[in-house]
Amino acid sequence: MVREDLAAYEDTDRLAATDLVVHCWPEGEPTGAQETNLVRAVEAGTGFAGRHGGVVATNAGNPRSTRSWPRPCRPPRRVIRGTSRSSFPVVWTRRWGSGRVFVCTPGHRVPDLTLPQTAATVGRGLTWAARS
């Protein structure tokens, strides 16, 4: 299902039956109930993948602060890739309950995904995060 709003996170039955949520929503933040429903679905095994504009920009006024990110999206202590100019992680995975979370922050536009390295990283991350 593709939605142009966050109302999908209000349908707990659909979330529970979903193998992978790919979140890319740069227009505001989920309500408390929407975030709770999403977190519970991930804890129960729904996979979650987030991109730059859908996780970092949406949920943090200061992109270096992770305090307001949905709990499963916060960077873990071990990251896959960081930058040489800062300590900010750019690609990471983590387990959250029975679910898997993949976050990839490089790129701001769809054409960025045509770079072979980015496409490969995103493809592997989506596959890993999806419910088995």
C-alpha positions in Angstrom: 0.0 0.0 0.0 1.2 3.5 -0.8 -0.1 6.4 1.2 0.5 10.1 0.9 -0.1 10.6 4.6 0.7 8.8 7.9 -2.9 7.5 8.4 -1.5 4.0 7.4 -0.1 3.9 10.9 -3.6 4.0 12.4 -4.5 0.6 11.0 -3.0 -1.8 13.5 -4.2 -4.9 11.7 -2.6 -3.9 8.4 0.6 -3.0 10.2 0.7 -6.4 11.9 0.3 -8.1 8.5 2.9 -6.0 6.7 6.4 -7.5 6.1 8.1 -4.1 5.5 7.2 -0.5 6.1 9.3 1.9 3.9 8.9 5.3 5.5 9.7 8.4 3.5 7.5 11.2 4.7 9.2 14.6 5.0 6.1 16.6 5.9 5.7 16.7 9.6 5.7 14.1 12.4 3.5 11.2 13.2 1.0 11.6 16.1 1.7 9.8 19.3 -0.8 7.1 18.5 0.6 6.6 15.0 4.2 6.3 16.3 3.0 3.9 19.1 1.3 1.7 16.5 4.3 1.6 14.3 6.7 0.8 17.2 4.5 -2.0 18.4 4.3 -3.4 14.9 8.1 -3.4 14.6 8.4 -4.9 18.0 6.1 -7.7 16.8 8.1 -8.4 13.6 7.2 -5.9 10.9 10.3 -4.6 9.2 11.0 -0.9 9.0 13.2 1.0 6.5 13.7 4.8 6.6 15.5 7.2 4.3 16.9 10.6 4.9 13.8 12.7 4.4 11.5 10.2 6.0 13.3 9.7 9.3 15.9 12.3 10.0 14.3 15.4 8.7 10.8 14.4 9.8 11.5 13.6 13.4 14.3 15.9 14.4 14.4 19.6 14.2 18.2 19.2 14.8 19.3 16.3 12.6 22.2 15.6 14.9 19.7 15.0 17.8 18.0 11.6 18.0 15.8 12.4 20.9 12.7 12.9 18.9 13.2 10.1 16.3 10.9 7.1 16.7 12.6 4.8 19.1 13.4 2.0 16.7 15.1 4.4 14.3 17.6 5.8 16.7 21.2 5.0 15.7 22.7 2.1 17.6 26.2 2.2 19.0 27.5 0.2 16.0 26.9 1.7 12.6 27.6 0.4 9.1 28.8 3.7 7.7 29.6 7.1 9.0 31.1 10.2 7.5 34.7 11.3 7.8 33.6 14.9 8.6 31.4 14.1 11.6 30.3 11.4 14.0 26.8 11.4 12.5 26.0 7.8 11.3 24.6 7.6 7.7 23.6 3.9 7.4 22.7 1.6 10.2 20.6 -1.5 11.1 19.3 -2.7 14.4 16.9 -5.2 15.8 13.9 -3.9 17.7 11.9 -6.6 19.4 11.2 -9.2 16.7 11.5 -6.6 14.0 14.5 -5.3 12.0 15.2 -1.7 11.2 17.3 -0.3 8.3 18.0 3.4 8.0 20.0 4.9 5.1 20.4 8.7 5.1 22.5 9.5 2.0 20.8 11.2 -0.8 18.0 13.7 -0.9 16.4 12.9 -4.3 15.3 9.8 -6.2 18.1 10.1 -8.7 20.6 9.6 -5.8 19.3 6.0 -5.7 20.7 5.4 -9.2 24.2 5.5 -7.9 25.3 1.8 -7.9 26.7 1.9 -4.4 23.6 3.5 -2.9 21.2 1.2 -4.9 23.1 -1.8 -3.6 23.1 -0.6 0.0 19.4 0.2 -0.1 18.5 -3.1 -1.8 20.4 -5.2 0.7 19.0 -3.1 3.6 15.4 -3.5 2.5 15.9 -7.3 2.0 17.4 -7.6 5.4 14.7 -5.6 7.2 11.7 -7.3 5.7 10.0 -10.0 7.8 11.4 -13.4 6.8 
